[in-house]
Amino acid sequence: MAGSKDFDLYRPSEEHDELRKVVRSLAEAKIAPFAAEVDEEGRFPQEALDALVASDLHAIHVPEEFGGAGADALATVIVIEEVARVCASSSLIPAVNKLGSLPVVLSGSEELKKRYLGPLAKGDAMFSYALSEPDAGSDAAGMKTKAVRDGDFWVLNGVKRWITNAGVSEYYTVMAVTDPEKRSKGISAFVVEKSDEGVSFGAPERKLGIKGSPTREVYLDNVRIPADRMIGEEGTGFATAMKTLDHTRITIAAQALGIAQGALDYAKGYVQERKQFGKPIGDFQGVQFMLADMAMKIEAARQLTYAAAAKSERGDSDLTFQGAAAKCFASDVAMEVTVDAVQLLGGYGYTRDYPVERMMRDAKITQIYEGTNQVQRIVMARNLPK
Ligand SMILES: Cc1cc2nc3c(=O)[nH]c(=O)nc-3n(C[C@H](O)[C@H](O)[C@H](O)COP(=O)(O)OP(=O)(O)OC[C@H]3O[C@@H](n4cnc5c(N)ncnc54)[C@H](O)[C@@H]3O)c2cc1C
Protein backbone atom coordinates (compact mmCIF):
# COMPACT_ATOMS: atom_id res chain seq x y z
CA MET A 1 0.00 0.00 0.00
CA ALA A 2 1.25 3.47 -0.84
CA GLY A 3 2.52 5.01 2.37
CA SER A 4 5.41 7.25 1.53
CA LYS A 5 5.36 10.90 2.53
CA ASP A 6 7.79 11.96 -0.16
CA PHE A 7 5.77 11.43 -3.31
CA ASP A 8 6.29 14.05 -5.96
CA LEU A 9 4.20 17.18 -5.52
CA TYR A 10 2.23 16.67 -8.72
CA ARG A 11 2.90 13.15 -9.94
CA PRO A 12 1.67 9.93 -8.33
CA SER A 13 4.25 7.18 -7.74
CA GLU A 14 4.12 3.74 -9.39
CA GLU A 15 2.43 2.46 -6.23
CA HIS A 16 -0.28 5.07 -6.64
CA ASP A 17 -0.74 4.12 -10.30
CA GLU A 18 -1.04 0.48 -9.30
CA LEU A 19 -3.61 1.36 -6.64
CA ARG A 20 -5.62 3.28 -9.24
CA LYS A 21 -5.74 0.20 -11.49
CA VAL A 22 -6.95 -1.98 -8.62
CA VAL A 23 -9.67 0.49 -7.55
CA ARG A 24 -10.79 1.15 -11.12
CA SER A 25 -11.32 -2.51 -11.88
CA LEU A 26 -13.10 -3.09 -8.56
CA ALA A 27 -15.30 -0.03 -9.10
CA GLU A 28 -16.22 -1.05 -12.64
CA ALA A 29 -16.94 -4.67 -11.71
CA LYS A 30 -18.64 -4.32 -8.32
CA ILE A 31 -19.91 -0.74 -7.88
CA ALA A 32 -20.83 0.61 -11.34
CA PRO A 33 -23.45 -2.09 -12.05
CA PHE A 34 -25.55 -0.83 -9.11
CA ALA A 35 -25.02 2.93 -9.46
CA ALA A 36 -28.19 3.72 -11.44
CA GLU A 37 -30.34 1.50 -9.21
CA VAL A 38 -28.90 3.00 -6.01
CA ASP A 39 -29.76 6.47 -7.36
CA GLU A 40 -33.20 5.50 -8.64
CA GLU A 41 -34.21 3.76 -5.41
CA GLY A 42 -32.37 6.14 -3.10
CA ARG A 43 -30.90 3.19 -1.23
CA PHE A 44 -27.57 2.71 0.56
CA PRO A 45 -24.97 1.11 -1.76
CA GLN A 46 -24.38 -2.00 0.36
CA GLU A 47 -22.67 -3.75 -2.58
CA ALA A 48 -20.10 -0.95 -2.66
CA LEU A 49 -19.50 -1.12 1.09
CA ASP A 50 -19.04 -4.90 0.92
CA ALA A 51 -16.66 -4.65 -2.04
CA LEU A 52 -14.62 -1.83 -0.47
CA VAL A 53 -14.36 -3.63 2.88
CA ALA A 54 -13.38 -6.91 1.19
CA SER A 55 -10.50 -5.09 -0.55
CA ASP A 56 -9.58 -2.98 2.49
CA LEU A 57 -10.39 0.25 0.63
CA HIS A 58 -13.23 1.57 2.82
CA ALA A 59 -10.98 3.54 5.20
CA ILE A 60 -7.42 3.18 3.95
CA HIS A 61 -6.28 6.34 5.74
CA VAL A 62 -6.33 4.61 9.15
CA PRO A 63 -2.72 4.35 10.41
CA GLU A 64 -1.14 0.88 10.46
CA GLU A 65 -0.61 0.98 14.23
CA PHE A 66 -4.39 0.94 14.66
CA GLY A 67 -4.95 -1.89 12.21
CA GLY A 68 -5.38 0.23 9.06
CA ALA A 69 -3.64 0.23 5.70
CA GLY A 70 -1.79 3.46 6.57
CA ALA A 71 -2.31 4.92 3.12
CA ASP A 72 -1.17 8.46 2.42
CA ALA A 73 -3.44 11.35 1.46
CA LEU A 74 -2.88 10.91 -2.29
CA ALA A 75 -3.75 7.21 -2.13
CA THR A 76 -6.97 8.10 -0.32
CA VAL A 77 -7.75 10.70 -3.01
CA ILE A 78 -7.21 8.10 -5.73
CA VAL A 79 -9.60 5.63 -4.06
CA ILE A 80 -12.31 8.28 -3.74
CA GLU A 81 -11.74 9.60 -7.27
CA GLU A 82 -12.02 6.16 -8.86
CA VAL A 83 -15.13 5.18 -6.90
CA ALA A 84 -16.78 8.55 -7.67
CA ARG A 85 -16.04 8.04 -11.37
CA VAL A 86 -18.72 5.33 -11.34
CA CYS A 87 -20.86 6.16 -8.27
CA ALA A 88 -20.62 9.39 -6.28
CA SER A 89 -22.82 8.03 -3.46
CA SER A 90 -20.46 5.10 -2.92
CA SER A 91 -17.42 7.40 -2.84
CA LEU A 92 -18.84 8.90 0.35
CA ILE A 93 -18.01 5.64 2.16
CA PRO A 94 -14.21 6.15 2.12
CA ALA A 95 -14.57 9.96 2.12
CA VAL A 96 -16.80 10.24 5.19
CA ASN A 97 -14.99 7.47 7.05
CA LYS A 98 -11.98 9.78 6.80
CA LEU A 99 -13.95 12.93 7.65
CA GLY A 100 -15.60 11.35 10.70
CA SER A 101 -12.49 9.72 12.11
CA LEU A 102 -9.84 12.34 11.32
CA PRO A 103 -10.62 14.36 14.49
CA VAL A 104 -9.71 11.23 16.49
CA VAL A 105 -6.57 10.67 14.39
CA LEU A 106 -5.48 14.32 14.75
CA SER A 107 -6.43 15.07 18.35
CA GLY A 108 -7.69 11.93 20.13
CA SER A 109 -5.98 10.15 23.03
CA GLU A 110 -4.18 6.86 22.32
CA GLU A 111 -7.02 5.09 24.11
CA LEU A 112 -9.68 6.69 21.88
CA LYS A 113 -7.65 5.87 18.77
CA LYS A 114 -7.37 2.21 19.76
CA ARG A 115 -11.02 1.92 20.67
CA TYR A 116 -12.49 3.58 17.57
CA LEU A 117 -9.99 3.28 14.72
CA GLY A 118 -9.61 -0.51 15.02
CA PRO A 119 -13.28 -1.35 14.26
CA LEU A 120 -13.28 1.28 11.49
CA ALA A 121 -10.21 -0.27 9.87
CA LYS A 122 -11.70 -3.76 10.10
CA GLY A 123 -14.91 -2.66 8.42
CA ASP A 124 -17.00 -3.37 11.51
CA ALA A 125 -18.07 0.28 11.89
CA MET A 126 -18.37 3.45 9.84
CA PHE A 127 -17.69 6.99 11.11
CA SER A 128 -19.71 10.18 10.51
CA TYR A 129 -18.96 13.84 11.21
CA ALA A 130 -21.57 15.98 12.96
CA LEU A 131 -20.79 19.69 12.83
CA SER A 132 -23.76 21.33 11.01
CA GLU A 133 -27.07 22.20 12.63
CA PRO A 134 -30.41 23.53 11.34
CA ASP A 135 -29.38 27.13 12.17
CA ALA A 136 -25.60 26.76 11.97
CA GLY A 137 -24.26 25.88 8.51
CA SER A 138 -21.67 28.28 7.07
CA ASP A 139 -21.51 29.84 10.56
CA ALA A 140 -20.79 26.51 12.22
CA ALA A 141 -19.48 28.18 15.39
CA GLY A 142 -23.03 29.42 15.99
CA MET A 143 -24.06 25.88 16.97
CA LYS A 144 -26.50 25.26 19.82
CA THR A 145 -25.84 21.62 20.71
CA LYS A 146 -24.62 21.60 24.30
CA ALA A 147 -22.50 19.28 26.39
CA VAL A 148 -22.71 19.72 30.17
CA ARG A 149 -20.30 18.04 32.57
CA ASP A 150 -21.79 15.74 35.19
CA GLY A 151 -19.09 14.06 37.30
CA ASP A 152 -17.23 11.61 35.07
CA PHE A 153 -19.72 12.10 32.25
CA TRP A 154 -20.81 14.65 29.66
CA VAL A 155 -24.49 15.02 28.84
CA LEU A 156 -25.24 16.09 25.24
CA ASN A 157 -28.42 17.73 23.99
CA GLY A 158 -29.17 19.16 20.54
CA VAL A 159 -29.85 18.52 16.86
CA LYS A 160 -27.23 17.96 14.18
CA ARG A 161 -28.40 18.34 10.59
CA TRP A 162 -27.30 17.01 7.19
CA ILE A 163 -25.20 14.22 8.63
CA THR A 164 -23.86 11.99 5.87
CA ASN A 165 -24.26 8.25 6.46
CA ALA A 166 -26.22 8.94 9.66
CA GLY A 167 -27.97 5.79 10.82
CA VAL A 168 -25.52 3.57 8.94
CA SER A 169 -22.45 4.73 10.87
CA GLU A 170 -21.75 3.32 14.34
CA TYR A 171 -19.58 6.27 15.38
CA TYR A 172 -20.08 10.06 15.22
CA THR A 173 -17.68 12.86 15.91
CA VAL A 174 -20.00 15.43 17.46
CA MET A 175 -19.05 19.07 18.08
CA ALA A 176 -20.90 20.65 21.02
CA VAL A 177 -20.75 23.84 23.09
CA THR A 178 -19.11 23.30 26.48
CA ASP A 179 -18.67 27.01 27.31
CA PRO A 180 -21.21 29.33 25.62
CA GLU A 181 -19.24 32.47 26.65
CA LYS A 182 -16.26 31.57 24.47
CA ARG A 183 -17.97 30.97 21.09
CA SER A 184 -15.59 28.85 18.89
CA LYS A 185 -13.14 28.37 21.79
CA GLY A 186 -16.00 27.02 23.90
CA ILE A 187 -16.71 24.11 21.54
CA SER A 188 -15.50 20.58 22.25
CA ALA A 189 -15.50 17.39 20.19
CA PHE A 190 -16.80 13.99 21.35
CA VAL A 191 -17.22 10.48 20.01
CA VAL A 192 -20.86 9.47 20.22
CA GLU A 193 -21.98 5.93 19.40
CA LYS A 194 -25.16 5.05 17.58
CA SER A 195 -26.09 2.73 20.44
CA ASP A 196 -25.72 5.42 23.14
CA GLU A 197 -29.04 5.96 24.89
CA GLY A 198 -30.75 9.12 23.62
CA VAL A 199 -29.33 9.01 20.07
CA SER A 200 -31.90 8.88 17.26
CA PHE A 201 -32.17 9.88 13.60
CA GLY A 202 -34.52 11.88 11.37
CA ALA A 203 -35.99 10.67 8.09
CA PRO A 204 -33.53 10.58 5.16
CA GLU A 205 -33.45 13.91 3.27
CA ARG A 206 -35.02 13.81 -0.22
CA LYS A 207 -32.10 15.12 -2.24
CA LEU A 208 -31.24 16.20 -5.79
CA GLY A 209 -28.25 13.87 -6.01
CA ILE A 210 -26.01 11.48 -4.05
CA LYS A 211 -29.29 9.71 -3.33
CA GLY A 212 -27.55 6.53 -2.21
CA SER A 213 -25.82 8.32 0.63
CA PRO A 214 -28.21 8.73 3.55
CA THR A 215 -28.30 12.29 4.92
CA ARG A 216 -30.25 12.58 8.17
CA GLU A 217 -30.64 14.64 11.29
CA VAL A 218 -29.06 13.28 14.45
CA TYR A 219 -30.98 13.92 17.66
CA LEU A 220 -29.12 13.98 20.94
CA ASP A 221 -31.52 13.74 23.84
CA ASN A 222 -29.71 13.64 27.20
CA VAL A 223 -26.96 11.47 25.74
CA ARG A 224 -24.71 10.63 28.69
CA ILE A 225 -21.20 9.59 27.68
CA PRO A 226 -18.03 8.92 29.70
CA ALA A 227 -15.70 11.95 29.95
CA ASP A 228 -12.91 10.07 28.17
CA ARG A 229 -14.94 10.25 24.94
CA MET A 230 -13.90 13.89 24.57
CA ILE A 231 -11.52 14.29 21.61
CA GLY A 232 -8.55 16.39 22.74
CA GLU A 233 -8.83 19.08 25.41
CA GLU A 234 -12.01 20.89 26.35
CA GLY A 235 -12.52 23.93 24.08
CA THR A 236 -10.40 22.58 21.20
CA GLY A 237 -13.25 20.94 19.28
CA PHE A 238 -13.82 23.72 16.77
CA ALA A 239 -10.12 24.02 15.98
CA THR A 240 -9.99 20.24 15.45
CA ALA A 241 -13.10 20.41 13.25
CA MET A 242 -11.51 23.10 11.04
CA LYS A 243 -8.13 21.33 10.90
CA THR A 244 -9.97 18.20 9.81
CA LEU A 245 -11.65 20.11 6.96
CA ASP A 246 -8.27 21.39 5.75
CA HIS A 247 -7.39 17.75 5.02
CA THR A 248 -10.76 16.42 3.96
CA ARG A 249 -11.82 19.16 1.54
CA ILE A 250 -9.23 17.49 -0.68
CA THR A 251 -11.34 14.32 -0.59
CA ILE A 252 -14.34 16.32 -1.84
CA ALA A 253 -12.11 17.66 -4.62
CA ALA A 254 -11.30 14.02 -5.39
CA GLN A 255 -14.98 13.15 -5.48
CA ALA A 256 -15.67 16.07 -7.84
CA LEU A 257 -12.76 15.03 -10.04
CA GLY A 258 -14.05 11.46 -10.25
CA ILE A 259 -17.58 12.55 -11.16
CA ALA A 260 -16.21 14.86 -13.88
CA GLN A 261 -13.93 12.14 -15.27
CA GLY A 262 -16.83 9.66 -15.36
CA ALA A 263 -18.94 12.14 -17.32
CA LEU A 264 -16.13 12.92 -19.78
CA ASP A 265 -15.36 9.23 -20.32
CA TYR A 266 -19.00 8.51 -21.06
CA ALA A 267 -19.37 11.48 -23.41
CA LYS A 268 -16.14 10.57 -25.25
CA GLY A 269 -17.54 7.15 -26.10
CA TYR A 270 -20.97 8.47 -27.01
CA VAL A 271 -19.77 10.99 -29.60
CA GLN A 272 -18.02 8.20 -31.52
CA GLU A 273 -21.26 6.18 -31.72
CA ARG A 274 -23.89 8.85 -32.32
CA LYS A 275 -24.23 9.85 -35.98
CA GLN A 276 -25.83 13.01 -37.36
CA PHE A 277 -25.37 14.54 -40.81
CA GLY A 278 -23.95 11.19 -41.92
CA LYS A 279 -21.00 11.04 -39.54
CA PRO A 280 -20.16 10.57 -35.85
CA ILE A 281 -20.85 13.82 -33.98
CA GLY A 282 -17.31 13.48 -32.58
CA ASP A 283 -16.06 14.46 -36.07
CA PHE A 284 -17.46 17.97 -35.65
CA GLN A 285 -14.95 20.50 -34.43
CA GLY A 286 -17.59 22.16 -32.21
CA VAL A 287 -17.93 18.86 -30.32
CA GLN A 288 -14.16 18.25 -30.23
CA PHE A 289 -13.58 21.69 -28.71
CA MET A 290 -16.08 20.92 -25.94
CA LEU A 291 -14.30 17.66 -25.12
CA ALA A 292 -10.93 19.42 -25.18
CA ASP A 293 -12.16 22.06 -22.72
CA MET A 294 -13.64 19.41 -20.44
CA ALA A 295 -10.38 17.41 -20.40
CA MET A 296 -8.32 20.57 -19.85
CA LYS A 297 -10.39 21.63 -16.83
CA ILE A 298 -10.30 18.13 -15.32
CA GLU A 299 -6.53 17.96 -15.67
CA ALA A 300 -6.12 21.36 -14.00
CA ALA A 301 -8.39 20.23 -11.15
CA ARG A 302 -6.43 16.99 -10.82
CA GLN A 303 -3.08 18.76 -10.54
CA LEU A 304 -4.43 21.13 -7.88
CA THR A 305 -6.01 18.25 -5.96
CA TYR A 306 -2.91 16.04 -6.03
CA ALA A 307 -0.70 18.94 -5.01
CA ALA A 308 -3.10 19.60 -2.11
CA ALA A 309 -2.92 15.91 -1.14
CA ALA A 310 0.89 16.14 -1.03
CA LYS A 311 0.60 19.21 1.20
CA SER A 312 -1.91 17.41 3.43
CA GLU A 313 0.48 14.49 3.82
CA ARG A 314 3.41 16.75 4.67
CA GLY A 315 1.34 19.10 6.83
CA ASP A 316 2.52 22.16 4.86
CA SER A 317 1.67 25.58 6.29
CA ASP A 318 -0.28 26.60 3.17
CA LEU A 319 -2.59 23.57 3.35
CA THR A 320 -5.61 25.68 4.35
CA PHE A 321 -5.42 27.71 1.14
CA GLN A 322 -4.61 24.74 -1.05
CA GLY A 323 -7.34 22.46 0.34
CA ALA A 324 -10.00 25.15 -0.11
CA ALA A 325 -8.69 25.98 -3.60
CA ALA A 326 -8.74 22.33 -4.69
CA LYS A 327 -12.27 21.76 -3.39
CA CYS A 328 -13.61 24.98 -4.86
CA PHE A 329 -11.94 24.59 -8.25
CA ALA A 330 -12.59 20.87 -8.71
CA SER A 331 -16.25 21.16 -7.72
CA ASP A 332 -16.83 24.07 -10.12
CA VAL A 333 -15.14 21.97 -12.83
CA ALA A 334 -17.34 18.97 -11.97
CA MET A 335 -20.45 21.10 -12.41
CA GLU A 336 -19.29 22.59 -15.74
CA VAL A 337 -18.09 19.28 -17.15
CA THR A 338 -21.21 17.32 -16.21
CA VAL A 339 -23.47 20.01 -17.70
CA ASP A 340 -21.41 19.81 -20.91
CA ALA A 341 -21.62 16.00 -20.90
CA VAL A 342 -25.42 16.21 -20.78
CA GLN A 343 -25.23 18.69 -23.68
CA LEU A 344 -23.09 16.33 -25.74
CA LEU A 345 -25.68 13.59 -25.40
CA GLY A 346 -28.45 15.94 -26.57
CA GLY A 347 -31.98 14.84 -25.61
CA TYR A 348 -30.68 11.43 -24.49
CA GLY A 349 -28.42 13.12 -21.96
CA TYR A 350 -31.48 14.62 -20.32
CA THR A 351 -32.96 11.20 -19.50
CA ARG A 352 -32.27 8.63 -16.82
CA ASP A 353 -31.43 6.09 -19.50
CA TYR A 354 -27.91 7.53 -19.55
CA PRO A 355 -25.65 8.15 -16.54
CA VAL A 356 -24.65 11.75 -17.23
CA GLU A 357 -27.80 13.34 -15.78
CA ARG A 358 -27.12 11.47 -12.50
CA MET A 359 -23.53 12.71 -12.61
CA MET A 360 -24.75 16.28 -13.14
CA ARG A 361 -27.10 16.02 -10.14
CA ASP A 362 -24.38 14.39 -8.03
CA ALA A 363 -21.80 17.04 -8.96
CA LYS A 364 -23.87 19.86 -7.45
CA ILE A 365 -23.34 18.78 -3.84
CA THR A 366 -19.56 19.14 -4.17
CA GLN A 367 -20.06 22.92 -4.44
CA ILE A 368 -22.07 22.92 -1.21
CA TYR A 369 -20.77 20.57 1.48
CA GLU A 370 -17.65 20.79 3.64
CA GLY A 371 -18.26 24.52 3.25
CA THR A 372 -19.96 26.14 0.26
CA ASN A 373 -17.73 27.52 -2.48
CA GLN A 374 -18.43 31.01 -1.18
CA VAL A 375 -17.04 29.88 2.17
CA GLN A 376 -14.01 28.35 0.40
CA ARG A 377 -13.36 31.76 -1.16
CA ILE A 378 -13.55 33.36 2.30
CA VAL A 379 -11.06 30.76 3.57
CA MET A 380 -8.73 31.36 0.60
CA ALA A 381 -8.93 35.14 0.94
CA ARG A 382 -7.94 34.88 4.60
CA ASN A 383 -5.02 32.60 3.75
CA LEU A 384 -3.65 33.99 0.51
CA PRO A 385 -0.30 32.48 -0.53
CA LYS A 386 2.68 34.53 0.70
C1 LIG B 1 -26.13 16.23 1.21
C2 LIG B 1 -25.43 16.95 2.31
C3 LIG B 1 -24.54 16.26 3.12
C4 LIG B 1 -23.91 16.94 4.17
N1 LIG B 1 -23.09 16.24 5.02
C5 LIG B 1 -22.65 16.84 6.17
C6 LIG B 1 -21.99 16.09 7.18
O1 LIG B 1 -21.75 14.88 7.03
N2 LIG B 1 -21.65 16.72 8.34
C7 LIG B 1 -21.90 18.03 8.55
O2 LIG B 1 -21.56 18.51 9.62
N3 LIG B 1 -22.51 18.79 7.60
C8 LIG B 1 -22.91 18.21 6.43
N4 LIG B 1 -23.56 18.95 5.47
C9 LIG B 1 -23.83 20.36 5.73
C10 LIG B 1 -23.11 21.30 4.79
O3 LIG B 1 -21.75 21.39 5.11
C11 LIG B 1 -23.84 22.66 4.86
O4 LIG B 1 -25.06 22.50 4.17
C12 LIG B 1 -23.04 23.79 4.28
O5 LIG B 1 -21.93 24.08 5.06
C13 LIG B 1 -23.88 25.07 4.09
O6 LIG B 1 -24.61 25.37 5.22
P1 LIG B 1 -26.17 25.71 5.08
O7 LIG B 1 -26.78 24.59 4.32
O8 LIG B 1 -26.71 25.99 6.43
O9 LIG B 1 -26.23 27.00 4.19
P2 LIG B 1 -26.10 28.53 4.67
O10 LIG B 1 -24.93 28.67 5.57
O11 LIG B 1 -27.43 28.97 5.17
O12 LIG B 1 -25.78 29.24 3.30
C14 LIG B 1 -26.77 29.62 2.35
C15 LIG B 1 -26.09 30.44 1.24
O13 LIG B 1 -25.50 31.62 1.81
C16 LIG B 1 -24.13 31.70 1.47
N5 LIG B 1 -23.37 32.31 2.56
C17 LIG B 1 -23.45 32.05 3.89
N6 LIG B 1 -22.58 32.82 4.56
C18 LIG B 1 -21.92 33.57 3.63
C19 LIG B 1 -20.90 34.57 3.68
N7 LIG B 1 -20.32 34.93 4.84
N8 LIG B 1 -20.47 35.12 2.52
C20 LIG B 1 -21.01 34.76 1.33
N9 LIG B 1 -21.99 33.82 1.22
C21 LIG B 1 -22.42 33.24 2.36
C22 LIG B 1 -23.71 30.23 1.26
O14 LIG B 1 -22.53 30.15 0.47
C23 LIG B 1 -24.94 29.66 0.58
O15 LIG B 1 -24.89 29.97 -0.80
C24 LIG B 1 -24.15 18.31 4.38
C25 LIG B 1 -25.04 19.00 3.53
C26 LIG B 1 -25.69 18.33 2.52
C27 LIG B 1 -26.68 19.07 1.66
The ligand as a Gaussian input file, in Angstrom:
#p B3LYP/6-31G(d) Opt

LIG

0 1
 C      -26.131000      16.225000       1.209000
 C      -25.429000      16.954000       2.311000
 C      -24.535000      16.262000       3.119000
 C      -23.912000      16.942000       4.170000
 N      -23.088000      16.243000       5.022000
 C      -22.653000      16.842000       6.167000
 C      -21.991000      16.086000       7.184000
 O      -21.750000      14.881000       7.029000
 N      -21.650000      16.718000       8.338000
 C      -21.899000      18.027000       8.547000
 O      -21.556000      18.515000       9.620000
 N      -22.511000      18.791000       7.605000
 C      -22.912000      18.213000       6.432000
 N      -23.564000      18.954000       5.473000
 C      -23.830000      20.363000       5.726000
 C      -23.105000      21.305000       4.785000
 O      -21.750000      21.386000       5.115000
 C      -23.840000      22.665000       4.859000
 O      -25.065000      22.495000       4.170000
 C      -23.044000      23.788000       4.275000
 O      -21.926000      24.077000       5.063000
 C      -23.884000      25.069000       4.088000
 O      -24.610000      25.372000       5.218000
 P      -26.175000      25.713000       5.080000
 O      -26.784000      24.595000       4.321000
 O      -26.712000      25.992000       6.431000
 O      -26.230000      26.997000       4.195000
 P      -26.100000      28.527000       4.667000
 O      -24.932000      28.672000       5.571000
 O      -27.434000      28.967000       5.166000
 O      -25.776000      29.243000       3.298000
 C      -26.767000      29.618000       2.348000
 C      -26.085000      30.436000       1.244000
 O      -25.496000      31.622000       1.813000
 C      -24.131000      31.699000       1.468000
 N      -23.370000      32.306000       2.557000
 C      -23.451000      32.054000       3.887000
 N      -22.576000      32.822000       4.556000
 C      -21.921000      33.572000       3.630000
 C      -20.901000      34.571000       3.684000
 N      -20.323000      34.932000       4.840000
 N      -20.472000      35.123000       2.517000
 C      -21.006000      34.762000       1.326000
 N      -21.987000      33.819000       1.223000
 C      -22.421000      33.237000       2.356000
 C      -23.708000      30.233000       1.256000
 O      -22.526000      30.145000       0.469000
 C      -24.935000      29.664000       0.577000
 O      -24.892000      29.973000      -0.801000
 C      -24.150000      18.310000       4.381000
 C      -25.042000      18.997000       3.527000
 C      -25.693000      18.326000       2.515000
 C      -26.681000      19.068000       1.657000

